[in-house]
Amino acid sequence: MSATAYSRIESMGVCLPTGVQTTPQLAATIRGNGGVDIEKITGIAERRVYNPEPAAGEDSFGLALSAARDALYSSRHTAADLDIVISASITRFKDGGRLTFEPSFAVMLARELGARSAVHFDVSNACAGMMTGVYLLDRMIRAGAVRRGMVVSGEQATRVAQTAAREIADSYDPQFASLSVGDSAAAVVLDASTDAADRIHYIELMTCSEYSHLCIGMPSDCTPGIALYTDNRSMHKPDRLRLWPRYHADFLAKIGRTFA
């Protein structure tokens, strides 16, 4: 593969649970809602919600597996063609409600799909996990280390919404952002690009670890379960909001372009 190689997104797959919960339905379960219009604040009318029955296969792993199969269904590649499988799930629930770290989701997905010879590993980078996986696979294809691969993520995130509904006190509660999440999965297959009109031209990721404490997933401080604590006020302060325009302006300057 030449030094000017590029990758492309060859196919995409998704999986949405069958269950739907409207925002008014969620609001009705919140003890400390106080009449706050959650739909008006978040702009979210409804979200997909997993079926808790293990047989439904709608835990993190089951959703990821369905999305991966959907991506392969629309791909010209088979699972056996994949050189690598990267899992980027934040939530790692399998067999209904069991939290799983080993073996990795990636190896279990590769086995289930039939990608027996694929390299496999998990990445953990919170909300940026899927793009981190795509970034890594893009670079591996461009370096000639692999020819094609898959990045997949399955999220059973409404568990934090359920915790928030039990514990939230008001709209300024640090768990309020948890009311915006739903459950779903996505997968992409990447391979080498041979067409300048069909390729990934660039991916840039920015790390601002000094702000990492503003959004933390952890065991609940009050009741059994997982929770997400977000300092929305601090996240929207001017110094935070200036980060992306400043970073992107620097990038555009490097390639001789401007915002205009």
Secondary structure in CASP SS format (residue, H / E / C, confidence):
PFRMAT SS
TARGET T0000
AUTHOR 0000-0000-0000
METHOD secondary structure of the structure
MODEL  1
M C 1.00
S C 1.00
A C 1.00
T C 1.00
A C 1.00
Y C 1.00
S E 1.00
R E 1.00
I E 1.00
E E 1.00
S E 1.00
M E 1.00
G E 1.00
V E 1.00
C E 1.00
L C 1.00
P C 1.00
T C 1.00
G E 1.00
V E 1.00
Q E 1.00
T E 1.00
T H 1.00
P H 1.00
Q H 1.00
L H 1.00
A H 1.00
A C 1.00
T C 1.00
I C 1.00
R C 1.00
G C 1.00
N C 1.00
G C 1.00
G C 1.00
V C 1.00
D C 1.00
I H 1.00
E H 1.00
K H 1.00
I H 1.00
T H 1.00
G C 1.00
I C 1.00
A C 1.00
E E 1.00
R E 1.00
R E 1.00
V E 1.00
Y C 1.00
N C 1.00
P C 1.00
E C 1.00
P H 1.00
A H 1.00
A H 1.00
G C 1.00
E C 1.00
D C 1.00
S H 1.00
F H 1.00
G H 1.00
L H 1.00
A H 1.00
L H 1.00
S H 1.00
A H 1.00
A H 1.00
R H 1.00
D H 1.00
A H 1.00
L H 1.00
Y H 1.00
S C 1.00
S C 1.00
R C 1.00
H C 1.00
T C 1.00
A H 1.00
A H 1.00
D H 1.00
L C 1.00
D C 1.00
I E 1.00
V E 1.00
I E 1.00
S E 1.00
A C 1.00
S C 1.00
I C 1.00
T C 1.00
R C 1.00
F E 1.00
K E 1.00
D C 1.00
G C 1.00
G C 1.00
R E 1.00
L E 1.00
T C 1.00
F C 1.00
E C 1.00
P C 1.00
S C 1.00
F H 1.00
A H 1.00
V H 1.00
M H 1.00
L H 1.00
A H 1.00
R H 1.00
E H 1.00
L H 1.00
G C 1.00
A C 1.00
R C 1.00
S C 1.00
A C 1.00
V E 1.00
H E 1.00
F E 1.00
D E 1.00
V C 1.00
S C 1.00
N C 1.00
A H 1.00
C H 1.00
A H 1.00
G H 1.00
M H 1.00
M H 1.00
T H 1.00
G H 1.00
V H 1.00
Y H 1.00
L H 1.00
L H 1.00
D H 1.00
R H 1.00
M H 1.00
I H 1.00
R H 1.00
A C 1.00
G C 1.00
A C 1.00
V C 1.00
R C 1.00
R E 1.00
G E 1.00
M E 1.00
V E 1.00
V E 1.00
S E 1.00
G E 1.00
E E 1.00
Q E 1.00
A C 1.00
T H 1.00
R H 1.00
V H 1.00
A H 1.00
Q H 1.00
T H 1.00
A H 1.00
A H 1.00
R H 1.00
E H 1.00
I C 1.00
A C 1.00
D C 1.00
S C 1.00
Y C 1.00
D C 1.00
P C 1.00
Q C 1.00
F H 1.00
A H 1.00
S H 1.00
L H 1.00
S H 1.00
V C 1.00
G C 1.00
D E 1.00
S E 1.00
A E 1.00
A E 1.00
A E 1.00
V E 1.00
V E 1.00
L E 1.00
D E 1.00
A E 1.00
S C 1.00
T C 1.00
D E 1.00
A C 1.00
A C 1.00
D E 1.00
R C 1.00
I C 1.00
H C 1.00
Y C 1.00
I C 1.00
E C 1.00
L C 1.00
M C 1.00
T C 1.00
C C 1.00
S H 1.00
E H 1.00
Y H 1.00
S H 1.00
H H 1.00
L H 1.00
C E 1.00
I E 1.00
G E 1.00
M E 1.00
P E 1.00
S C 1.00
D C 1.00
C C 1.00
T C 1.00
P C 1.00
G C 1.00
I E 1.00
A E 1.00
L E 1.00
Y E 1.00
T E 1.00
D C 1.00
N H 1.00
R H 1.00
S H 1.00
M H 1.00
H C 1.00
K C 1.00
P H 1.00
D H 1.00
R H 1.00
L H 1.00
R C 1.00
L H 1.00
W H 1.00
P H 1.00
R H 1.00
Y H 1.00
H H 1.00
A H 1.00
D H 1.00
F H 1.00
L H 1.00
A H 1.00
K H 1.00
I C 1.00
G C 1.00
R C 1.00
T C 1.00
F C 1.00
A C 1.00
END
